[in-house]
């Protein structure tokens, strides 16, 4: 391992996990409030590839090495689903600020362990939920916050993605265990905590798609009740056996306007519906228009604005929508780093991450038992 430029002031960050995680390395490198970005991965080939591609000199072979270095301020964990909880807790216990890819954890107990570890550490924890920083989300957020949509009465979120031949821990994963991409934008737009869920599961998994989770469903759908909101919230998630192209989508409808995700990721833009003021005799007229949510690079420091667009190797799924998941990646990095510098909680802190993740876990429990489930409060 070699050190980065110790003369530069700012947050010293390590990115751990260089599959998907490699996409964040150049964004941290170029962020004006980052002094040094390091990389860590047990695979020498992954370390070498990222170091060469992005000019990184500070290199580790494991998370343990990173946590043992007192000069590292923050860790961005991009490891496998089953490892999130233990890796996050170890980093918090080492006194680091922690960002981690979704979901927060795979059990209620692990969610509580993370919340407790964060409370002891008093450092920042941020779940790096892409769906609440996309162009589409930022466009819808402006509409909702301005009041132009009126009273929100209905929202739905869906995430369809075939996980065939992905790493083995995806096999048999209950669909709602990875539901935050579909759920998070709705809860964030409504600024509400999910309190109860009623769900069903179906589409019996074939033997080849079953894993170690005891799950039998390929598809799960749920209705989610919110604290202080009477809007109907619908959620559907599938990982296998569904002949539907990939999409991570949300749609939201008020009594004045509605925002609807397009049928396909590579089709025309979302639809914005606007309801007329008066009835024509049988209902009020509704005008539909295609919209192109603007790139909100203007919200970012100049050196990382370019990362809202396509760059580098576009073979990864996340590049389909531009600079990673609707241009969200630099917004995620900027929010995490800014929260550290400004000494405040990040937008997706441990409490919000816990509720979003626990809603999915509760939905699966409801699908199995056939009963409504109260979502634990953390």
Secondary structure, DSSP 8 states (H G I E B T S, - for coil): -----TTS-SEEEEEE-SSTTHHHHHHHHH-TTEEEEEEE-S-HHHHHHHHHHHT---EESSHHHHHT-TT--EEEE---GGGHHHHHHHHHHTT-EEEE-S-S-SSHHHHHHHHHHHHHH-S-EEE--GGGSSHHHHHHHHHHHHTTT-SEEEEEEEEE---TTS-GGGTT--GGGG-HHHHHHHHHHHT--EEEEEEEEEEE--GGG--SS---EEEEEEEEEETTEEEEEEEEEESSS-----EEEEEEEESSEEEE--SSTTSS--EEEEEEEEESSSSEEEEEEE------GGGS-GGGGGGGS--S-TTSGGGGGSSSTTTTHHHHHHHHHHHHHTTS--TT-HHHHHHHHHHHHHHHHHHHHSS-EE----
